[in-house]
């Protein structure tokens, strides 16, 4: 989900709910504690320089059980963040505290915002000698893949 999509979605909602990948919901008294711009500048294992930029939302819960974030308030927070996020329609990444800080993608199912699992991957599989799923090869240390 991108910034424009969440803004359009919030404009038509009565309540803001976030659902975790296991189907459970964040407590209704969650807070949006940060909205930021995160840029990752790195070199993958194949030697290619890369840069990724996302809008990052940090969700948190406290013991203030009467707190509820209205869609209009969330939209107001996002509009305030233009000076940090700029005008680019960035993809959204969500952080939420579990046993450690979890990082999620964001989607919407027509009723709830869905925190979607994020996966790591090798971005230079051809340089690492990782075979296609169709190919079955054995890894040998001399090939540099083990």
C-alpha positions as CSV (number, residue, x, y, z in Angstrom):
1,X,0.0,0.0,0.0
2,X,1.2,3.5,-0.8
3,X,0.6,6.8,1.0
4,X,-2.1,7.9,-1.5
5,X,-4.0,4.7,-1.0
6,X,-4.1,4.9,2.8
7,X,-5.2,8.5,2.6
8,X,-8.0,7.6,0.2
9,X,-9.0,4.7,2.4
10,X,-9.0,6.7,5.6
11,X,-11.3,9.3,4.1
12,X,-14.1,6.7,3.9
13,X,-13.7,4.9,7.2
14,X,-15.5,5.1,10.5
15,X,-12.8,3.3,12.5
16,X,-9.2,2.3,12.1
17,X,-8.4,-1.4,12.7
18,X,-5.1,-3.2,12.1
19,X,-5.1,-7.0,11.7
20,X,-1.9,-9.0,12.2
21,X,-1.0,-11.9,9.9
22,X,-2.2,-14.4,12.4
23,X,-5.7,-12.9,12.2
24,X,-5.6,-11.2,15.6
25,X,-6.2,-7.4,15.9
26,X,-4.1,-4.7,17.4
27,X,-5.8,-3.4,20.5
28,X,-8.1,-0.6,19.6
29,X,-6.2,1.8,21.9
30,X,-3.0,1.6,19.7
31,X,-1.1,4.8,18.9
32,X,0.8,5.9,15.7
33,X,4.0,7.0,17.5
34,X,6.1,7.8,14.4
35,X,5.7,8.5,10.7
36,X,9.0,8.7,9.0
37,X,11.1,8.4,5.9
38,X,13.4,5.4,5.9
39,X,16.1,5.0,3.2
40,X,18.2,1.9,3.0
41,X,21.4,2.3,0.9
42,X,23.2,-1.0,0.4
43,X,25.2,-3.3,-1.8
44,X,23.7,-6.7,-2.4
45,X,25.8,-9.9,-2.4
46,X,26.3,-9.6,-6.2
47,X,27.9,-6.2,-5.8
48,X,25.0,-4.1,-7.1
49,X,24.4,-0.8,-5.2
50,X,20.8,-0.4,-4.3
51,X,18.6,2.2,-2.5
52,X,15.1,1.6,-1.1
53,X,12.9,4.3,0.4
54,X,9.7,3.7,2.3
55,X,7.3,5.7,4.5
56,X,7.5,4.0,8.0
57,X,4.6,4.0,10.5
58,X,5.4,2.9,14.0
59,X,2.4,1.5,15.9
60,X,2.4,1.1,19.7
61,X,0.1,0.4,22.5
62,X,0.0,1.8,26.1
63,X,-2.3,1.3,29.0
64,X,-4.6,4.2,28.0
65,X,-7.5,2.0,27.1
66,X,-9.9,4.9,26.4
67,X,-7.7,6.1,23.5
68,X,-9.0,5.5,19.9
69,X,-7.4,6.9,16.8
70,X,-10.1,8.2,14.5
71,X,-9.6,8.0,10.7
72,X,-9.7,11.8,10.5
73,X,-6.9,12.1,13.1
74,X,-4.8,9.6,11.4
75,X,-5.3,11.5,8.1
76,X,-4.3,14.7,9.9
77,X,-1.1,13.0,11.1
78,X,-0.2,11.9,7.6
79,X,-0.8,15.4,6.2
80,X,1.5,16.9,8.9
81,X,4.2,14.5,7.8
82,X,4.4,15.8,4.2
83,X,7.4,18.0,5.3
84,X,9.3,14.8,6.2
85,X,7.8,12.4,3.6
86,X,7.7,14.9,0.7
87,X,5.3,14.5,-2.2
88,X,6.5,11.1,-3.5
89,X,3.8,8.3,-3.3
90,X,5.9,5.9,-1.2
91,X,5.2,2.4,-0.2
92,X,4.4,1.9,3.5
93,X,6.2,-0.3,6.0
94,X,4.8,-0.7,9.5
95,X,6.6,-1.4,12.7
96,X,4.8,-3.0,15.6
97,X,6.3,-4.2,18.9
98,X,5.9,-7.9,19.5
99,X,8.6,-10.1,21.1
100,X,10.9,-7.8,19.0
101,X,10.0,-5.0,16.6
102,X,8.1,-6.6,13.7
103,X,8.3,-5.1,10.2
104,X,5.2,-5.5,8.0
105,X,3.8,-4.5,4.7
106,X,0.4,-2.9,4.6
107,X,-2.8,-3.8,2.7
108,X,-6.5,-3.2,3.1
109,X,-9.3,-5.8,2.8
110,X,-12.3,-3.4,2.5
111,X,-12.7,-3.2,6.3
112,X,-9.4,-3.6,8.1
113,X,-5.8,-2.6,7.4
114,X,-3.7,-5.8,7.2
115,X,-0.2,-6.1,8.4
116,X,1.4,-8.4,5.9
117,X,4.5,-10.5,6.4
118,X,7.8,-9.3,4.9
119,X,10.4,-11.7,3.7
120,X,14.1,-11.5,3.2
121,X,15.5,-12.6,-0.2
122,X,18.7,-12.7,-2.2
123,X,18.6,-9.9,-4.7
124,X,21.5,-11.3,-6.7
125,X,20.6,-15.0,-7.0
126,X,22.4,-15.3,-10.4
127,X,25.6,-14.0,-8.8
128,X,25.3,-16.4,-5.8
129,X,24.7,-19.5,-7.8
130,X,21.2,-20.1,-6.3
131,X,19.4,-22.4,-8.7
132,X,16.0,-21.8,-10.2
133,X,13.2,-23.7,-8.5
134,X,13.0,-25.8,-11.7
135,X,16.7,-26.6,-11.5
136,X,18.1,-29.0,-9.0
137,X,21.8,-28.7,-8.5
138,X,24.1,-29.7,-5.7
139,X,26.1,-27.0,-4.0
140,X,29.8,-27.5,-3.7
141,X,32.1,-25.2,-1.7
142,X,34.2,-24.7,-4.8
143,X,31.1,-23.1,-6.5
144,X,31.2,-20.4,-3.8
145,X,27.5,-20.9,-2.8
146,X,28.0,-22.8,0.5
